[in-house]
Amino acid sequence: MATDVHRPVTTPAVNAPTGSAPFAVRVDGLTRSFDGRAVIDRLHLDVKPGEFVALLGRSGCGKSTLLRILAGLDRDIEGTVLVPRRKAVAFQSPRLMPWKRVWRNVLLGLPGKPRRDVAEQALTEVGLKHRTDAWPKTLSGGEAQRASLARALVREPDLLLLDEPFGALDALTRIKAQRLVDELWQRRGCAVLLVTHDVEEAVLLADRVLVMDEGVIAYEREIDLDRPRGIADPRFAEIRAELLRRLGVEQPDATQNPSHNVS
């Protein structure tokens, strides 16, 4: 697997032969500071090829900063970051260009002159083939997010980075989007790092859940539940409760209606 090595920005990229890396992501001693304050503080993280990892944590703990570093969008760092050269990102906002039709948005940023059928194949995979020629402003929120996923998938990533991609969706659309990502991951076999505030979402989707606090990975939990997973499973509830405790969320009693989002 080809890798980029991100050290301080003066260090050049180093390549390794495809298939040689035992990890899709390897982070060692990563530090990122803003105005003298370390938002990420000597962090260590490994993600195996094909592994689905969810990252939880309160707002401001450094989750999105870490994702931006892995995406190569922030290189003002100390430490070592190794990631696949083929990587893609989907954000909470679909970030579609309103003056380009959906299929052209899917191909946006690809090198060369990719053909329309390349976009159509990716749109078919996310169930959006019928909206190929639509303008972004005519899409629903769920459709726009699927278009964003198609734009990520068309890059054939070895690492897919998802920064709260379902956060702006209504509850029913969010469930459908979660199922779609699960299906795409199992079909594609790429490594996935999902940043989310939703504990339930993390347990539903991930092989492993990490809790970030004060710039480091403070806790991790393997999710050894069979797929597809259901929230009615007692073991699911136990894992969810443990993660909430680790996040400092008090558990409601049986008469209350709990929220599983961490702000």
C-alpha positions in Angstrom: 0.0 0.0 0.0 1.4 3.3 -1.0 1.9 5.7 1.9 2.5 9.3 2.6 4.7 10.2 5.5 3.6 13.5 7.0 6.2 14.9 9.4 6.8 18.7 9.8 5.9 20.1 6.4 9.6 20.3 5.2 9.8 16.4 5.2 9.2 14.9 1.7 6.8 12.1 1.0 8.1 8.5 1.2 6.6 5.7 -0.8 6.3 2.0 0.1 5.3 -0.8 -2.3 1.6 -1.5 -2.6 0.5 -4.2 -0.1 3.6 -3.9 2.1 2.0 -1.8 4.9 0.5 -3.8 7.8 -1.5 -0.8 8.8 -3.8 1.5 6.8 -3.0 4.3 9.3 -0.1 4.6 11.6 0.3 7.7 13.8 3.1 8.1 16.2 3.7 11.0 18.6 1.4 13.3 16.7 1.1 16.8 18.1 -0.9 19.7 16.7 -0.9 23.0 18.5 -2.9 26.2 18.0 -1.6 29.4 19.6 0.7 27.3 21.9 -2.1 25.0 23.0 -1.8 21.3 22.1 -5.1 20.2 20.7 -3.5 16.8 19.8 -0.8 15.8 22.2 1.7 13.0 21.2 -1.1 10.8 20.0 -0.7 7.2 18.8 -3.1 5.4 16.5 -3.0 2.4 14.3 -5.8 1.3 11.9 -5.6 -2.0 10.1 -6.4 -2.4 6.4 -10.2 -2.9 6.0 -10.9 -2.0 9.7 -13.9 0.3 10.5 -12.9 2.6 13.4 -15.2 5.1 15.0 -13.8 8.1 16.9 -15.9 9.6 19.7 -15.3 12.6 22.0 -16.7 15.8 23.2 -16.5 18.9 21.0 -13.1 20.4 21.0 -11.2 17.2 21.9 -9.4 17.1 18.6 -11.4 14.6 16.6 -11.9 16.7 13.4 -8.4 18.1 13.7 -7.1 14.5 13.6 -9.2 13.7 10.6 -8.0 16.7 8.7 -4.4 15.7 9.4 -5.1 12.2 8.1 -6.7 13.7 5.0 -3.6 15.8 4.4 -5.5 19.1 4.9 -3.4 20.1 7.9 0.4 19.5 7.9 1.5 21.9 10.5 2.3 19.0 12.8 5.0 17.2 14.8 5.4 13.5 14.8 4.8 10.9 12.1 1.6 10.1 10.2 1.5 7.3 7.6 -1.7 7.0 5.5 -2.6 5.5 2.1 -2.0 7.7 -0.9 -5.5 6.7 -2.1 -7.8 8.3 0.5 -11.0 10.2 0.4 -13.1 12.4 2.8 -16.8 13.0 3.2 -17.8 15.8 5.5 -21.1 16.7 7.3 -21.8 19.2 4.6 -21.9 17.5 1.1 -20.0 20.5 -0.3 -21.4 20.1 -3.8 -20.8 22.8 -6.4 -24.2 24.3 -7.3 -23.2 25.2 -10.8 -22.2 21.6 -11.7 -24.6 18.7 -12.3 -24.4 15.8 -9.9 -22.2 13.6 -12.1 -19.7 16.4 -12.7 -19.6 16.9 -8.9 -18.7 13.3 -8.4 -15.7 13.6 -10.8 -14.6 17.0 -9.3 -10.9 16.9 -8.5 -10.1 13.7 -10.2 -6.9 13.9 -12.4 -7.1 13.7 -16.2 -10.4 13.6 -18.0 -12.5 10.9 -16.3 -15.5 9.8 -18.3 -19.2 10.3 -17.3 -19.7 6.5 -16.9 -17.2 6.5 -14.0 -19.4 8.9 -12.1 -22.5 6.9 -13.1 -21.0 3.7 -11.7 -20.4 5.4 -8.3 -23.8 7.0 -8.3 -25.4 3.6 -9.0 -23.5 2.1 -6.1 -25.0 4.7 -3.7 -28.5 4.4 -5.2 -28.4 7.7 -7.0 -28.2 6.8 -10.7 -31.6 8.4 -11.4 -30.2 11.8 -10.2 -27.1 11.8 -12.4 -28.1 14.9 -14.4 -29.8 16.7 -11.5 -28.6 20.1 -10.1 -27.4 19.9 -6.5 -30.1 22.4 -5.3 -32.8 19.9 -6.3 -31.4 17.1 -4.1 -32.8 16.2 -0.7 -30.4 16.2 2.2 -30.0 12.4 2.0 -29.4 12.5 -1.7 -26.8 15.2 -1.4 -24.9 13.1 1.2 -25.0 10.1 -1.1 -23.6 12.2 -3.9 -20.8 13.2 -1.5 -20.2 9.5 -0.8 -20.1 8.7 -4.5 -17.5 11.5 -5.0 -15.4 9.8 -2.3 -15.8 6.2 -3.6 -14.9 7.2 -7.2 -11.4 7.7 -5.9 -11.1 4.0 -5.0 -9.8 4.8 -1.6 -7.8 2.5 0.7 -8.9 4.9 3.5 -12.3 6.5 3.8 -12.5 9.4 6.3 -16.0 10.4 7.4 -16.4 13.6 9.5 -19.9 13.4 11.0 -21.5 12.7 7.5 -24.9 12.0 9.0 -25.1 14.9 11.5 -27.4 17.1 9.4 -29.8 14.3 8.4 -33.2 13.6 9.9 -33.6 10.4 11.9 -35.0 8.1 9.2 -32.6 9.4 6.5 -29.7 8.9 8.9 -30.6 5.3 9.5 -30.7 4.7 5.7 -27.4 6.5 5.3 -25.8 4.4 8.1 -26.9 1.2 6.4 -25.6 2.4 3.1 -22.1 3.1 4.6 -22.1 -0.3 6.2 -22.9 -2.0 2.9 -20.3 0.1 1.0 -17.6 -0.7 3.5 -18.3 -4.4 3.4 -18.3 -4.4 -0.4 -15.3 -2.2 -0.8 -13.1 -3.5 2.0 -11.3 -0.2 2.6 -10.3 1.1 6.0 -12.8 3.6 7.5 -12.3 6.2 10.2 -15.7 7.7 11.2 -15.8 10.8 13.5 -19.1 11.0 15.2 -20.9 12.4 18.3 -23.4 9.5 18.2 -22.4 6.6 20.5 -25.2 4.4 19.1 -24.0 5.0 15.5 -20.4 4.1 16.5 -21.5 0.8 18.0 -23.7 0.0 15.1 -21.0 0.5 12.5 -17.5 0.1 13.9 -15.1 -2.8 14.5 -13.5 -0.7 17.1 -14.5 2.5 18.9 -12.0 5.0 20.3 -12.7 7.8 22.8 -10.6 10.9 22.4 -10.0 13.2 25.3 -7.5 16.0 25.8 -5.8 15.3 22.6 -5.1 11.6 23.1 -6.9 8.3 22.6 -8.1 7.8 26.2 -10.0 4.5 25.7 -10.7 2.0 23.0 -13.2 -0.9 22.8 -13.5 -3.7 20.3 -17.0 -4.3 19.1 -17.4 -8.0 18.8 -21.1 -8.1 18.0 -22.4 -10.0 15.0 -23.6 -8.0 12.0 -26.2 -6.7 11.3 -26.4 -5.3 14.7 -29.6 -4.3 16.6 -30.0 -1.8 19.4 -32.2 -4.2 21.3 -29.3 -6.6 21.9 -28.4 -6.5 25.6 -24.7 -6.6 24.8 -25.2 -3.6 22.5 -26.8 -1.8 25.4 -23.9 -2.7 27.7 -21.2 -1.5 25.2 -23.2 1.8 24.6 -23.5 2.4 28.4 -19.8 1.8 28.9 -18.8 4.2 26.2 -21.2 6.8 27.6 -19.6 6.4 31.0 -16.1 6.9 29.4 -17.4 10.1 27.8 -18.6 11.3 31.2 -22.3 11.1 30.4 -24.5 10.2 33.3 -26.8 7.3 32.7 -30.6 8.1 32.9 -32.9 5.8 34.8 -35.5 3.6 33.0 -38.2 6.3 33.1 -36.1 8.8 31.1 -35.6 9.0 27.3 -31.8 9.1 26.9 -29.9 10.9 24.2 -26.9 9.1 22.8 -25.2 12.1 21.3 -22.1 13.6 23.0 -21.7 17.4 22.7 
